[in-house]
Amino acid sequence: MSTVIETIDIHVMSRRGLDEQIEAAVQQLQDVAALTRTHGILITRHQPGRYTAMLSDEVPYGVTRELII
């Protein structure tokens, strides 16, 4: 049985680390989204260095959006 990844927490201390981790998270979520083609990706910035990447039915498939709280 496999586990479907829908949310990835990202904690970083540098801009380079942020870019690398967001890119990796988006790639993982794109692979999962391709299975159903019903969700896009939402990247939420909670505070400096703390982000969440997740599948969202409020974002169209094939689109990645950023939300800053």
N, C-alpha and C positions, 0 to 999 in steps of 0.2 A: 504494500500500500504506500502511495507517495503522498507527501504533504504539499499543498498548494500554498505558495508564498503570496500573501496579499499586502503585507506591510513590512517595511524595513526601516529600522531606526538607525540614524546616522549621527555619530558624535565625532567631531574633528577639532583639531587645534590649529590647522593651517589651511590656507586657500587651496594649495596643491592637493592636500588630503581630501578636501571637500570635493573638488572637481573629480578626483579619482573614484571616491566612494559614490557620488551621485551617478556618475557614468555607469558604474558597475550595478547599482541598484536599478537604474532605468533599464539596463539590458536584461536583468533577471525578470523584471516585471513585464517587459515587452514579450518575453518568451511565454509567460503565463497568460498574458492578455490575448495572445494569438490563438490560444485554445478555444476561446469563446467569441472573441471579436466584439465584446459588448462593453468593455471598460477601457478608459484612458488612464493616464498616470498623473497623480497629483503629488507635487513636492511641496511640503509645508515647512517653513522656517519658524520654529518655535522661539528661538533665541539664538544669538551668535554661537555657531558651532554645533547647534542641535537641530536636526531636521528629521522629517519622516517622509518616506517615499511609499506611496500606496496606490493600489488600484482603486478607481472611483467610477461609479456609474454616472456621476455628474460631469465627467469629462468624456468627450467622444473618443471612441476607439481610434488609435493612431495619433492622439494628441497628448502632449505633456504640458501641464500647467504648473505654475508656481504660486503659492499662497504664502504671504508673510503675515504672521499673527503679531 
